[in-house]
Amino acid sequence: MKKLFLFTILLVAAFSSLNAQTIFTSYSFNVEPKDESKVLELYKNYFGNKANLIKGVTVSLYENHFKAKDIATHEVIFTGTPEAMGAGYDGKSTDAWKLFQSELSKYCVGVRSAEGKRFSGFGDTSSVIYPIQDVYFVNVKNQDEYKAKFDAYWSKNITVNTRISLGSVNTISENGTTHYVVRSYKDFTTKFKDADQNVKAYNEYLSSLKDIRTFITSQTRVLLGKW
């Protein structure tokens, strides 16, 4: 996966911890509505072939649901251990991969790319796919303090049929993002009905973060395919 997209530049930072649960690379891009089905077909045809998958690496394709000028229409995310991801990026590009990228470039316009790691997560631990996600991008002054507060609250207050994860963004970001939080839902009904069981505790949790966390932006995305 050396040349993950012909139209983006991967800003790779050194892995700060080989013990990180999950490393990710993310590529966001714009697709015209008339070409969305074609792009999805290309992804399904390529990654649906097990011969094109990298052992230990998961590929997830999302469509951003509430679109805006500063939010790309689609995003593809590669996740895995440092060893699996390293093997994927160090591997030689195949003819099938080059053709896949060439076809994608006819319909996709790159927006940005990122690399980082996930180090906290709570909620349903089953293999059930939660396709609806709210993603919050934040700037954190003290990672250890923020993680400690995040873990302490969400380990006790996660709601049914939801998941939540925290991770860092290790690449250069033009908007100051250093970390992200992902809330995953079983479906849109769960998302729209989701409410913290203890409002007082939640408000106290948010108040405890005000001096170490600055909210940047957010988006809602829907899973189109996972391989």
C-alpha positions, 0 to 999 in steps of 0.5 A: 500500500505504498501509493494508497492514493495517487492524489494524496500525500500521506504525512507519516509520523513515527509510531510513538508506541509499539504497544498501541492497540490500533494504528490508522491511516485515513484518506478523505475525498470528494465524489460527485453524486452521479459517481458514488455508485461507481466508486462503491463498486470499485471498492467492493470489487477490489477489496472483496477479493481476499487476495487484495487484502493485507492480513491484519488490516481492516478497510472501512469506507464511509460516506459523510452523511451531513455534508458541508463545504469543509467536509469531504463526501467520503473517507476510507480508513485502514486500521491494524497493528503497527506490524500489519500496517507496516507490512502493508505500506512496505509491500510492493504495489501490484498491477491490480492495486495500480489499476484500482487507483487509476480507476478511482482517480477518474471519480475522486478528488482528494481532500486530506489524509491523516495517521494516528492511533487509537488507545481507549475504547468502551461499549459493546465488545461483540463483533457486531458492526455499528455503522453510524458514527459521530466523530469529534475532532479536538485539540488536547493540551495534556493527553494523559490527563484527558485520557484519564478523565475520558476513561474514568467517565466512559468506563461507567457511563456508556449507553446501550448499543453504542461504543466510544473510542479515543485516539490521537492524530499524529500527522500535521493538521491545519486546524489544530486537531490533536485527538479524536473521539468516535461515538458509534451507534447500532443504527440512526434510531439509537443515535437520535435517542441516545442520552446520557443516563446521568446528566449531572455527571456528564456536565461535570465531566465536560466541565472538567475538560474545559481547560485541557480540551478545545472542540474543533469540529465534528461530522457524522458518517455512515459505513458503506463497506468493511473488508 
